[in-house]
Amino acid sequence: MADVLTAEAVRDGLGGLAGWTGDPTGISRTAELGSFPAAVAVVDRVAEVAEELDHHPDIDIRWRTLTFRCVTHSAGGVTHRDLELARRIDDILRSAR
Ligand SMILES: C[C@H](O)[C@H](O)[C@H]1CNC2=NC(N)=NC(=O)C2=N1
């Protein structure tokens, strides 16, 4: 099982991720899309990536604003798998704008 990262390692990882904040208890990012259908389409693409990685974000949908939270539930904190998932979510968000 992946190890929970130290606060410093999470900080380093977040350095390469625009818009994400957090600490070893979880990392999150909010993004506003152009419409509710556009937001739901992003969630659908994130679902595909989550299945591919077998790693799943917590997702909050409020009209066209999405909040993603990544934490490895089985490890009880943020692991390298969350940083990878966050990078993939950013790729999707970039291409959705
Ligand atoms: C068996 C499978 O790897 C696990 O149940 C996965 C699925 N997706 C997961 N996603 C997240 N975020 N944390 C987990 O611990 C987790 N566990």
The ligand as a Tripos MOL2 file, in Angstrom:
@<TRIPOS>MOLECULE
LIG
   17    18     1     0     0
SMALL
NO_CHARGES

@<TRIPOS>ATOM
      1 C1         -9.3600   -2.0970   -4.2070 C.3       1 LIG1
      2 C2         -9.1620   -0.6720   -4.6210 C.3       1 LIG1
      3 O1         -7.8330   -0.4410   -4.9940 O.3       1 LIG1
      4 C3         -9.5200    0.3020   -3.5210 C.3       1 LIG1
      5 O2        -10.7920    0.0550   -2.9850 O.3       1 LIG1
      6 C4         -9.3890    1.7250   -3.9420 C.3       1 LIG1
      7 C5        -10.4210    2.3020   -4.8690 C.3       1 LIG1
      8 N1        -10.2900    3.7470   -4.9550 N.pl3     1 LIG1
      9 C6         -9.7880    4.4490   -3.9480 C.2       1 LIG1
     10 N2         -9.7520    5.7800   -3.9800 N.2       1 LIG1
     11 C7         -9.2870    6.4990   -2.9720 C.2       1 LIG1
     12 N3         -9.2680    7.8220   -3.0540 N.pl3     1 LIG1
     13 N4         -8.8200    5.9100   -1.8560 N.2       1 LIG1
     14 C8         -8.7850    4.5730   -1.7280 C.2       1 LIG1
     15 O3         -8.3420    4.0680   -0.6980 O.2       1 LIG1
     16 C9         -9.2710    3.7980   -2.7960 C.2       1 LIG1
     17 N5         -9.2390    2.4920   -2.7600 N.2       1 LIG1
@<TRIPOS>BOND
     1     1     2 1
     2     2     3 1
     3     2     4 1
     4     4     5 1
     5     4     6 1
     6     6     7 1
     7     6    17 1
     8     7     8 1
     9     8     9 1
    10     9    10 2
    11     9    16 1
    12    10    11 1
    13    11    12 1
    14    11    13 2
    15    13    14 1
    16    14    15 2
    17    14    16 1
    18    16    17 2
@<TRIPOS>SUBSTRUCTURE
     1 LIG1         1 GROUP 0 **** ****
